[in-house]
Amino acid sequence: MIRLRRAEAADIPTLQAWDRMPHVIAATGSHAESSDWAQEITLDASSWEVLIAEHAGRPIGVLRVIDPEQDETHYWGDCGPNLRAVDIWIGRTSDHGHGYGAEMMRLALARCFANPAVTAVLIDPLTRNVRARKFYERLGFVEVGRRYFDDDDCVVYRFDRKVGP
């Protein structure tokens, strides 16, 4: 079972170590090793959360949940109200293939949609990250277009709130 908790200053060395992992660098593009974790974990929780995923009390991954309309970095541009954007990755390759990512995304979606105003969740894997793209498609994310974020060629996916039975 995966548990999410807010990232703390004590998590910074782990997050920095994960940033240097080849699979994380490959998945995060030009933003690899550029995260200022000390700043990110203290940003206003109404627009940005950094969460640590733990399995059996051990950190295994990180999850960012962002209100793209309120985000002060304006990374997502003008994408409208009532959305959330998610970044997710598993820290060590030895933790891949255990279903942790799917459980993290299930928890992320539940967290986002706990706010009744949220209508959809966005995610932006690199175009070349075929494994991640297939993962999101299996979870029900739908491709809505290609976009460059800085130098990163990404595919934007959207997961709409389910309405009705």
C-alpha positions as CSV (number, residue, x, y, z in Angstrom):
1,M,0.0,0.0,0.0
2,I,1.2,3.5,-0.9
3,R,0.9,6.4,1.4
4,L,1.3,10.1,0.3
5,R,2.6,12.7,2.6
6,R,3.8,16.3,2.2
7,A,7.5,16.6,1.4
8,E,9.7,18.1,4.1
9,A,13.1,19.6,4.3
10,A,14.4,16.1,5.4
11,D,13.4,14.7,2.0
12,I,15.6,17.1,0.0
13,P,18.7,14.9,-0.1
14,T,16.6,12.0,-1.4
15,L,14.9,14.2,-4.0
16,Q,18.2,15.5,-5.2
17,A,19.6,12.0,-5.4
18,W,16.6,10.9,-7.5
19,D,17.1,13.9,-9.8
20,R,20.5,12.5,-10.7
21,M,19.1,9.0,-11.6
22,P,19.5,8.4,-15.4
23,H,15.8,7.3,-15.8
24,V,14.6,10.5,-14.1
25,I,16.9,12.7,-16.2
26,A,15.5,10.9,-19.3
27,A,11.9,11.5,-18.2
28,T,12.2,15.1,-17.1
29,G,14.0,16.6,-20.1
30,S,15.6,20.0,-19.8
31,H,14.4,20.3,-16.2
32,A,16.5,17.4,-15.0
33,E,18.6,18.3,-11.9
34,S,17.1,21.8,-12.0
35,S,14.5,21.5,-9.2
36,D,14.9,23.7,-6.3
37,W,13.3,21.4,-3.8
38,A,13.7,23.7,-0.8
39,Q,11.7,26.3,-2.6
40,E,9.2,23.8,-4.1
41,I,8.2,22.2,-0.8
42,T,7.5,25.6,0.8
43,L,5.3,27.0,-2.0
44,D,1.7,27.9,-1.3
45,A,-0.2,24.7,-0.9
46,S,-3.3,26.2,-2.5
47,S,-1.5,26.1,-5.9
48,W,1.3,23.6,-5.5
49,E,2.0,20.5,-3.5
50,V,5.0,18.2,-3.4
51,L,4.2,14.8,-2.0
52,I,6.4,11.8,-1.2
53,A,5.0,8.4,-1.9
54,E,6.0,5.8,0.6
55,H,5.7,2.0,0.6
56,A,6.2,0.3,4.0
57,G,7.5,3.6,5.3
58,R,10.2,3.9,2.6
59,P,10.2,6.8,0.1
60,I,9.7,5.4,-3.4
61,G,8.5,8.4,-5.5
62,V,7.5,12.0,-5.7
63,L,4.3,13.6,-6.9
64,R,3.6,17.2,-7.7
65,V,0.0,18.4,-7.8
66,I,-0.3,21.9,-9.3
67,D,-3.2,24.3,-9.9
68,P,-2.0,25.5,-13.3
69,E,-4.1,28.6,-13.3
70,Q,-2.7,29.7,-9.9
71,D,0.8,28.5,-10.3
72,E,3.2,31.4,-10.0
73,T,5.7,29.9,-12.5
74,H,3.1,30.0,-15.3
75,Y,4.6,26.8,-16.7
76,W,1.2,25.6,-18.2
77,G,0.4,29.1,-19.6
78,D,-3.3,30.0,-19.8
79,C,-5.1,26.7,-19.5
80,G,-8.2,27.9,-17.7
81,P,-9.8,27.3,-14.3
82,N,-10.6,24.1,-12.3
83,L,-7.8,22.0,-13.6
84,R,-4.9,20.3,-11.9
85,A,-1.6,19.2,-13.4
86,V,0.4,16.3,-12.1
87,D,4.1,15.3,-12.3
88,I,5.1,11.9,-11.0
89,W,8.1,9.7,-10.9
90,I,9.5,6.7,-9.1
91,G,12.9,7.4,-7.5
92,R,14.8,4.1,-8.1
93,T,14.6,1.7,-11.0
94,S,14.4,-1.2,-8.5
95,D,11.0,0.2,-7.5
96,H,9.7,0.0,-11.1
97,G,7.3,-2.8,-12.1
98,H,5.6,-3.2,-8.7
99,G,2.4,-1.2,-9.5
100,Y,3.6,1.8,-7.4
101,G,3.1,4.3,-10.2
102,A,-0.4,3.2,-10.9
103,E,-1.3,3.4,-7.2
104,M,0.4,6.8,-7.0
105,M,-1.7,8.0,-9.9
106,R,-4.9,6.6,-8.4
107,L,-4.2,8.5,-5.2
108,A,-3.2,11.7,-7.2
109,L,-6.5,11.6,-9.1
110,A,-8.5,11.0,-6.0
111,R,-6.7,13.9,-4.3
112,C,-7.3,16.2,-7.3
113,F,-11.0,15.3,-7.6
114,A,-11.7,15.6,-3.9
115,N,-12.2,19.2,-4.8
116,P,-15.6,19.2,-6.5
117,A,-14.6,22.2,-8.7
118,V,-11.8,20.3,-10.4
119,T,-12.9,19.1,-13.8
120,A,-9.8,17.5,-15.2
121,V,-6.2,16.6,-14.6
122,L,-3.3,17.3,-17.0
123,I,0.0,15.6,-17.5
124,D,2.8,16.3,-20.0
125,P,5.3,13.4,-20.6
126,L,8.0,14.0,-23.1
127,T,7.0,12.8,-26.6
128,R,9.9,10.4,-26.7
129,N,8.9,8.8,-23.3
130,V,6.7,6.1,-24.9
131,R,6.6,4.0,-21.8
132,A,5.1,6.8,-19.7
133,R,2.7,7.8,-22.5
134,K,1.3,4.2,-22.7
135,F,1.1,4.1,-18.9
136,Y,-1.1,7.2,-18.8
137,E,-3.2,6.0,-21.7
138,R,-3.9,2.7,-19.9
139,L,-5.0,4.8,-16.9
140,G,-7.6,6.6,-19.0
141,F,-5.7,9.8,-19.9
142,V,-6.5,11.1,-23.4
143,E,-4.0,12.9,-25.6
144,V,-5.1,16.5,-26.3
145,G,-2.1,17.8,-28.2
146,R,1.6,18.3,-28.5
147,R,3.3,21.2,-26.9
148,Y,6.8,22.6,-26.3
149,F,7.5,23.5,-22.7
150,D,10.8,25.4,-22.9
151,D,13.0,23.0,-25.0
152,D,10.9,19.9,-24.1
153,D,8.7,18.3,-26.8
154,C,5.8,17.0,-24.8
155,V,2.4,15.4,-25.3
156,V,-0.3,16.8,-23.1
157,Y,-2.8,14.4,-21.8
158,R,-6.1,15.0,-20.0
159,F,-8.1,12.9,-17.5
160,D,-11.7,14.3,-17.2
161,R,-13.7,13.9,-14.1
162,K,-16.2,11.0,-14.6
163,V,-19.8,12.2,-14.6
164,G,-22.6,9.8,-14.0
165,P,-22.6,6.0,-13.5
